[in-house]
């Protein structure tokens, strides 16, 4: 069974939401829109690739800085 507390190179939904400064509902919408992809975990506790979350966060910061 996969550890749900820590997986190198991945974030939980809560961690991703904190990094992106959005709510969990927004994370779900990003997945539905194809902006963010699950990379394991369980249906209730998915993992998201850290590189993908960090890239989205950088894009969001760039947009708000302009």
Backbone as CSV, one residue per row, in Angstrom:
resi,resn,N_x,N_y,N_z,CA_x,CA_y,CA_z,C_x,C_y,C_z
1,UNK,0.839,-1.186,0.000,0.000,0.000,0.000,0.883,1.249,0.000
2,UNK,0.453,2.226,-0.700,1.188,3.479,-0.865,1.053,4.346,0.388
3,UNK,2.150,4.923,0.830,2.114,5.817,1.979,1.376,7.097,1.622
4,UNK,0.432,7.491,2.454,-0.346,8.694,2.181,0.175,9.900,2.945
5,UNK,1.233,9.734,3.707,1.740,10.861,4.471,2.858,11.589,3.744
6,UNK,3.660,10.879,2.971,4.768,11.527,2.272,5.171,10.706,1.068
7,UNK,5.304,11.379,-0.059,5.780,10.750,-1.283,6.680,11.749,-1.979
8,UNK,7.973,11.458,-2.082,8.904,12.420,-2.686,8.443,12.868,-4.072
9,UNK,8.532,14.173,-4.318,8.187,14.716,-5.623,6.709,14.918,-5.857
10,UNK,5.906,14.783,-4.814,4.460,14.916,-4.954,3.891,15.700,-3.786
11,UNK,2.716,16.288,-4.027,1.998,17.013,-2.985,0.614,16.409,-2.813
12,UNK,0.094,16.509,-1.601,-1.297,16.152,-1.364,-2.165,17.285,-1.895
13,UNK,-3.464,17.063,-1.936,-4.379,18.110,-2.384,-4.292,19.331,-1.468
14,UNK,-4.175,19.104,-0.165,-4.077,20.217,0.776,-2.779,21.011,0.562
15,UNK,-1.694,20.312,0.338,-0.423,20.988,0.098,-0.472,21.773,-1.205
16,UNK,-1.030,21.164,-2.252,-1.135,21.843,-3.546,-1.997,23.101,-3.422
17,UNK,-3.110,22.992,-2.693,-3.988,24.144,-2.509,-3.265,25.268,-1.768
18,UNK,-2.480,24.908,-0.773,-1.739,25.918,-0.021,-0.693,26.606,-0.903
19,UNK,0.017,25.836,-1.693,1.054,26.390,-2.572,0.433,27.302,-3.634
20,UNK,-0.694,26.872,-4.186,-1.360,27.650,-5.234,-2.245,28.762,-4.664
21,UNK,-2.390,28.780,-3.346,-3.213,29.785,-2.669,-4.651,29.758,-3.165
22,UNK,-5.211,28.540,-3.228,-6.591,28.337,-3.644,-7.234,27.332,-2.687
23,UNK,-8.515,27.119,-2.843,-9.226,26.129,-2.045,-9.195,24.756,-2.698
24,UNK,-9.662,23.767,-1.953,-9.682,22.408,-2.486,-10.637,22.280,-3.672
25,UNK,-11.714,23.037,-3.663,-12.641,23.023,-4.800,-11.967,23.484,-6.077
26,UNK,-11.090,24.460,-5.960,-10.354,24.956,-7.126,-9.384,23.898,-7.633
27,UNK,-8.774,23.154,-6.722,-7.887,22.055,-7.134,-8.682,21.052,-7.946
28,UNK,-9.879,20.687,-7.475,-10.720,19.734,-8.218,-11.078,20.286,-9.597
29,UNK,-11.385,21.580,-9.681,-11.705,22.188,-10.972,-10.497,22.174,-11.908
30,UNK,-9.312,22.421,-11.363,-8.097,22.392,-12.182,-7.880,20.993,-12.766
31,UNK,-8.201,19.967,-11.990,-8.077,18.588,-12.486,-9.095,18.363,-13.602
32,UNK,-10.325,18.788,-13.389,-11.373,18.613,-14.413,-11.033,19.335,-15.708
33,UNK,-10.394,20.493,-15.593,-10.036,21.286,-16.773,-8.739,20.827,-17.433
34,UNK,-8.047,19.887,-16.805,-6.809,19.379,-17.380,-5.590,20.230,-17.063
35,UNK,-5.715,21.181,-16.142,-4.586,22.024,-15.771,-3.658,21.334,-14.782
36,UNK,-4.186,20.343,-14.078,-3.446,19.622,-13.045,-3.808,18.148,-13.160
37,UNK,-2.831,17.277,-12.972,-3.062,15.844,-13.136,-2.717,15.082,-11.871
38,UNK,-3.554,14.132,-11.538,-3.290,13.268,-10.388,-2.172,12.305,-10.747
39,UNK,-1.390,11.960,-9.750,-0.277,11.039,-10.025,-0.178,9.957,-8.961
40,UNK,-1.311,9.476,-8.528,-1.317,8.410,-7.539,-2.188,8.762,-6.351
41,UNK,-1.979,8.023,-5.270,-2.805,8.197,-4.093,-4.081,7.398,-4.231
42,UNK,-5.122,7.877,-3.579,-6.426,7.228,-3.643,-7.430,8.241,-4.186
43,UNK,-8.630,7.796,-4.538,-9.622,8.764,-5.024,-9.914,9.870,-4.016
44,UNK,-9.858,9.553,-2.734,-10.135,10.559,-1.703,-8.895,11.325,-1.274
45,UNK,-7.719,10.768,-1.520,-6.466,11.425,-1.141,-5.460,11.328,-2.285
46,UNK,-5.696,12.105,-3.342,-4.804,12.034,-4.500,-3.488,12.762,-4.274
47,UNK,-2.510,12.391,-5.087,-1.212,13.061,-5.122,-1.115,13.838,-6.418
48,UNK,-0.369,14.935,-6.373,-0.138,15.751,-7.561,1.361,15.957,-7.721
49,UNK,1.886,15.900,-8.958,3.330,16.080,-9.168,3.781,17.465,-8.696
50,UNK,4.826,17.489,-7.893,5.349,18.744,-7.348,5.779,19.688,-8.470
51,UNK,6.412,19.168,-9.507,6.875,20.020,-10.603,5.699,20.719,-11.281
52,UNK,4.599,20.006,-11.458,3.415,20.579,-12.106,2.772,21.652,-11.214
53,UNK,2.671,21.371,-9.923,2.092,22.341,-8.988,2.967,23.587,-8.914
54,UNK,4.276,23.387,-8.825,5.195,24.527,-8.745,5.157,25.370,-10.009
55,UNK,5.032,24.722,-11.171,4.948,25.464,-12.430,3.656,26.284,-12.487
56,UNK,2.548,25.707,-12.046,1.289,26.451,-12.012,1.377,27.636,-11.050
57,UNK,2.020,27.423,-9.905,2.175,28.505,-8.930,3.014,29.637,-9.517
58,UNK,4.069,29.294,-10.241,4.918,30.318,-10.860,4.121,31.105,-11.899
59,UNK,3.306,30.422,-12.705,2.477,31.100,-13.706,1.484,32.046,-13.037
60,UNK,0.880,31.591,-11.936,-0.088,32.418,-11.223,0.589,33.659,-10.639
61,UNK,1.788,33.485,-10.078,2.520,34.626,-9.513,2.911,35.602,-10.615
62,UNK,3.325,35.063,-11.761,3.721,35.898,-12.889,2.534,36.733,-13.383
63,UNK,1.374,36.110,-13.451,0.173,36.797,-13.904,-0.239,37.908,-12.946
64,UNK,-0.148,37.652,-11.638,-0.566,38.660,-10.667,0.462,39.787,-10.543
65,UNK,1.720,39.497,-10.869,2.765,40.529,-10.795,2.684,41.519,-11.951
66,UNK,2.107,41.077,-13.063,2.040,41.934,-14.252,1.036,43.038,-14.129
